[in-house]
Every structure is written in C-alpha cells, then in structure tokens.
C-alpha cells in the first residue's frame, strides 16, 4: 500500500532523514518509534506530501506522492505533530470546513461528521471554540479531521500526546479498531504504546532505520523482560553473596543507593529467576524491599539494537 | 475553492479584521465625502473618489496580511497542503473572500451618492462608472496584497510589504512623469534594467555563467538598439512604468468613461498577479 524507497531529506548541510526504506501493507498498523528529533515527523510529512524529499521515492497505492500528489492526497488522512486547527472556529465549523476540502458530498456531510465525532468522543464540545479546548480535546479534533472523508491511509504523528491515561487507552483502542479497515502509520516515542497497537515497528534514530521488526521479535531481542531490578537493605556485599547461590543469573550490576539505607541491583538472567531470588533472600533473612522488571528507556533500546548482541549486556550502568 | 472561500470570508467576521477594514474604510470615505461634497456643495462624487485612491495603501494590508501568513503560523498549511485542493483553489478562494468584504463595504458607501440624489440631479452613470473603476482598482490592490502575504512569513512583514508595494506603485506615476524623455538617460535605464534581469536570473539559477550570458546579451541588445535606432529610447521609462501605473488608469473612470482598455488592464493585471502567487507557492513548496 505504501512504499518508501531510499528517502533522504537534507536541510542545508544537516541530513534529517538518511536513506529510509520501508513498506506498509494494506490494513497493516506500522509504528515509527524514535526519540524526539529522530526524523519521524519529517518522514511522515514526506509521505503525506507536505514537504518534498531530497532523494528517493514514495508511492501510495502505486501512485507517486510527488507526481500524482492530488490523487494521493485523496487517499491520506494526516494528523501532524501540532493539530492544524483554526482557533476562532467552533468544532462544528472546523469539521464542516475539513469535510468540504476533502470533497465529502454535501448530503452525507452531517451524518459523516456526527459518526466521527462519536468515535473520537468530541460531540460534547462541538459548539465550543477550538481556542478554548484543552490539549486532549484539540488532539482528538485533529484526529477527527484526519478521519474525515474516510481515507484508506491514516498518518498519525504522536496521536496520544497530551491526553490523560484514560483517553490514551480510548484512543489506542480506536486506532486498533481503525487498523482493521485502514492502513495506519503512527509515530511515538513510547515503546509500550507502539507495542500495544502496532503489528510492525520501525525504529528510527538520527534519521536512520536502526531496527524493523514485529513487537514480539523486537522484545525478544531486547531481553524479553527477564532482567530485574531488586532493592535490599544494607550494603551490596551481602546481597551479592546471596545472588551467587542462585542458578541462571548471568550478571549483577550495582546500581547504587536510591533510597536511604538500601541498595539497588540490576539482575540479568537467562530465565525467569524471580521465585529463586525470593526464596534465596528469605532463607538468608534479608528482606526484598522491591522487585520489578527492568524497563529499558528508549535511549537504551537504541544502544542495544545498534550494538553487537554479545556486547549488549555490559553497557547499562544506570537506570533512569 | 468554495470551501476556502467560505472559511476565509466567515473568518473576516469571526475575528476583528473584517470589522476593522470596514470601519477604517467607511471613516476615511465619509470624511472625504463630507469635506468634498457636503460642505462644498459639490455633486462631483467621482472627484471625491479620485482624491481618496491612497485609501488602498492603508486598508488593503488590513484585509490581506493575515490570509496566507495565518495558515503558516497556525500550522494549518499542513491541513490545506495535504488535502485534495490545489494552490489555485486556495489562492482564488482567499482572494475572492477579500474581494467580497471589499465589495460589501464599497456597496455601503454608495449611500453617499444616493443621499445626494435627494437634493438635485446627479450624473448617475458617471458615478456608477467611477465606482466600477474604484472597485477594479481595489481588486488589483488586493491581488498584490495576496501575493505579498504568500511570500512573507509573518503578519507584520506582510502588512509593511503590502503597504510599501502599493505606495511604490502610487509613486510610479510621479517618477515616470519627471524622468527625462531624452534618449540618453532612457538608454542608461534600459542598460540597468538588463543588468537587473541578469542578476535575477543568476539568483534564481545560481549559475554565474548563465547570469553573465544574460547580462552580455542584454547589454548587447541595448547597445545595438542605441547604435541603430536611438529614437526608440525616447520616453522608454515613461512607457515601461506605464504598465504598472494602475492608479493612472483610474483617470478614465473618474471622468465617467468606461474605457475597455482600462477594464482589460485591471483584469489582466489581477490575473497575472494571482497566477504569479500560485506559481510562487508551488515553487516554495517543492524546493
């Protein structure tokens, strides 16, 4: 459905996107993951036809984004990083305007807008001025604008930014549902988010693709949550001694004192060692104050996926 | 086009800008109407219109400064440019929205001559002709404002740019009438013009060779004509600047003459400026 072939974007001497290639199949939900400034928005702007690429080619449904731009834009709904809203309009006026520029037939306009407003839950603010809406509502009005005209492809740049946890879950569910009938590209800098919604993840850093895989394969490569952080009272020596007696542990890193009088340890194992660790400490009468899976921050994921798998485990010295 | 037109037309009345334009326009015209017609007991309304042509320099920026710059600053250009509407749709929609506000305001000022008609016989058709000319002059000015709004990045530079451009066009008439008509100064001007074009070509293509070639050819042609037929340069500046002198073309309307040539001039000038706007937007987007 969407083919991105060797796309580069240069701003003066700065290379914002460096030979990025990927394809999205019809009905697939693809996640673009990367820290801020990685080039996610630039890639999305190029696919949506807002800015031209310096090199390369993008096709949507076999149509060239540059050469047949008008046809491509009929097939794409785009939610940019900042929702493109007119603050002096009411939500109703705004949606009507968008439906006009997307050529929704006048007869179907009202029903279509009502249906979308219900789906993104903005019907209760339809008579309010956009300038008076909260960030969460603005984001959802922007999402509604992308959905108007029922385009086959949805490009959503950080769709859950600024929403509260309940709304995030609702929007995630909505996107999952939309993914059944649409081709969706969404970007995020939050790993669990793309994990939850996307069928495939492309990780971008410094304008380059550093990994492209399914969420399952990706988390397997990242240690699959077998790494643990534990907190014990006293000094590290005692705890290290106990952990030596537990089988299946590859490595233990001392992370330092996070709470007064305690010590945090990062335990890397090849299998699930939680019960063994628990019983070992209880036998030694040293209480485990906390035990939690070690979540990698995005920066650490980049370190890991860009590194040789053998070296990967030596490099994590601190956890945020 | 209709969607953009309706959005921007209602936008004028959703914010202050439409009301500001109307009040400033009506205030200035009413002052000149009172001093030029009422207090002086004169029925020559076209003379009043002729004396307030400067009004466009003041009020057109109010009307056009926001049109394109707002889309950029609100980042709504992302919505417009990724929707199935063309630049022609966008530019024409915005242009006609501004022209509509201007037309409504101008229609309100027709109350002045109507109120005069109660006190004597008016040369009705002369005044209608004058107002048509006034309207067309406004249409050209608005087109220039739309052009400048789409090449500037913010509201202030759009407003100042439009003000300056219209002011310069207004001064062209004085400039061309004081510039000597003799051959030599006009030939010098033609040579400078050729150099200017060459520099512009160099700026656009970034190729020194091409710029130099254009300069050499241009100066060569200027020199050749000067050698063979120097009398061609007589009044050269006067004619060249005549093309831009849109305020001058109002004179025939002021005298109550619906000159076809002036109507064609205004319409083609407007069309050319709008065409240029679309081309510039296309180029800015894809480069």
Interface residues (C-beta under 8 A of the other chain):
Chain A: X45 X48 X49 X50 X51 X52 X66 X70 X73 X74 X76 X78 X80 X82 X84 X85 X86 X87 X88 X89 X93 X97 X98 X100 X101 X102 X103 X145
Chain B: X2 X3 X4 X6 X7 X10 X11 X14 X15 X74 X75 X76 X77 X78 X79 X80 X81 X82 X83 X84 X85 X86 X285 X286 X287
